[in-house]
Amino acid sequence: MTYDQQPDDNWDWESPEQRRPQRLEDEETAEIGFPIVWVLIGGLAGLLTIGLIGLGVVQFINKRSAPTPTPPALPTLALPATATALPVVVATPTSAPDLPTSTPPPTAEAVPPTDTPEPAPPSEIQVGGYVQIVNTDGAGLSLRAGPGTNNARLVVAEADAVLPVIGGPNDDEQGETDENGEVFQWWFLRAADGTEGWGRADFLDPSLSPEE
């Protein structure tokens, strides 16, 4: 086929220079059409996000503007008309009176104990008292059945023994006298063993009781 021949009616013949720009336009159109979809989707998502944010802000404002419920007032108790306030008594401090100062008693000085004097023996022999046997040179005193040496010896009391006087005095039955011419006296005594008899007075001295 030559260039002089007429092309077929179904073939639009174009030169390569004429056909190439058309492909470039198609490719550019295709490249431009693809991102537009994503732009639209992003715009819708942005609008949706903005709407949700706005809805949340509106709800938050509504909650803040809602009136806060006030608690119900508590009933107050009214005092009866006859009730009166009690008087308040304020204690006024008073100064304590000056108490007299007590002075300690003087300390008593220790007094040394004094020796208790021994009781003095009686000056004479008497019934109910005591006598001590003396002047026997340790031989003791014979207690006889009567006031005289002619009477029987009942017991010999030890020398220096203290005996109670239960009777007397009686004169010597035989009338014996001492060197001065006086008649001997006899006293009725009780020995330690309980024997009772007469003892001559010149062998006796008045004495205290054995317990003293």
FENMOTA-V548435 format. One line per field, one symbol per residue. phi: phi as a letter, one per 40 degrees, with the letter a starting at -180 (. if undefined). A space follows every 50 residues. Layout:
# FENMOTA-V548435
phi: ???
This chain:
# FENMOTA-V548435
phi: .bccccccccbccbcdcccccccccccccccccccdcccccccccccccc cccccccccccccccccccccccccccccccccbcccccbcccbcccccc cccccccccccccccccccccccacacgcbbbcbgbfgcgbccbcacicc ccccabcccgcbbccbahcbccccgcbcccgcccbbbcbbcccgcbacbc ccbbbcaccccc
